Amino acid sequence: TIIVASHFKPGWIINVKETGQVWLVDYSDPINPTIKMIESERFLHDGGWESTKRYFLVAANNANKVAVIDALDGNLEALVDTPAIPHPGRGANWIDPEFGPVWTTSHLGEGSLIAIGTDPEGHPDQALQVVRNVPLLGAGSLFVKTHPNSDWIWVDHVLGFESTDPTQHICVIAKAKSYRRPFKCLGSSRLLDVQCTFAYNREGHPRVWVSIWGRAHSTLARPARLGIYDTIRLLEEPRMEYPDLVT
């Protein structure tokens, strides 16, 4: 379940995952809050805002769709068909040179990164539909990341299960270049283990932080050169031991 706060009114948007419902909770009267239940698709998982914060896009990974909720009007605006098992994290917003503002997700079930148009006023013919589909090395992507000051979109293959085992690769797609394939994919023995969770600093440069699952490391990638800059050993927290359940 995901809960986000509306940017337009006193309210929350709540994904009730297994039901396929999105609940809009109006707490303008905190003594008597109201709930509007919207039927969408199962199973509602990760999601995020597009750039204006009006539309909330959430993956329905069992149905291979992205549900688009209008936070201003309080409606299900669209159900967008996607490749298999979309997994956006929060997704990524950027300006496509042809289609304007878009929101991007990768997929667990297919090697694909798509962009959905999110500009109904400026680009009505492409709004709330897939406008880009970039093939990746394989399936198993969990996260996609960019920054307004960056020229690049970063994506992992952390749960890749292809025979070529792309889990030690991260790919970058150029915002203003060809969309037929990634601009470059980085693979190195210095990456050590599966890569995921990208982070920029506030300025969006000069490096991207990439966490490494399975080992207590973080990798720095340098966007200007699209190469591995450094690998940093981090402090390893002890894993929590779960006691046996006693009934």
Stockholm file with secondary structure:
# STOCKHOLM 1.0

chainA/1-247         TIIVASHFKPGWIINVKETGQVWLVDYSDPINPTIKMIESERFLHDGGWESTKRYFLVAANNANKVAVIDALDGNLEALVDTPAIPHPGRGANWIDPEFGPVWTTSHLGEGSLIAIGTDPEGHPDQALQVVRNVPLLGAGSLFVKTHPNSDWIWVDHVLGFESTDPTQHICVIAKAKSYRRPFKCLGSSRLLDVQCTFAYNREGHPRVWVSIWGRAHSTLARPARLGIYDTIRLLEEPRMEYPDLVT
#=GR chainA/1-247 SS CCEEECSSSSEEEEEEGGGTEEEEEECSSTTSCEEEEEECCSCEEEEEECTTSSEEEEEETTTTEEEEEETTTTEEEEEEECSSSEEEEEEEEEEETTTEEEEEEEESSSSEEEEEECCTTTCGGGBTSEEEEEECSSSCCCCEECCTTCSEEEECCTTCCSTTCGGGEEEEEETTSCCSSCSEEEECGGGCSCEEEEECCTTCCSCEEEEETTTTEEEEEETTTTEEEEEEECCCCCCCCCCCCCC
#=GC SS_cons         CCEEECSSSSEEEEEEGGGTEEEEEECSSTTSCEEEEEECCSCEEEEEECTTSSEEEEEETTTTEEEEEETTTTEEEEEEECSSSEEEEEEEEEEETTTEEEEEEEESSSSEEEEEECCTTTCGGGBTSEEEEEECSSSCCCCEECCTTCSEEEECCTTCCSTTCGGGEEEEEETTSCCSSCSEEEECGGGCSCEEEEECCTTCCSCEEEEETTTTEEEEEETTTTEEEEEEECCCCCCCCCCCCCC
//
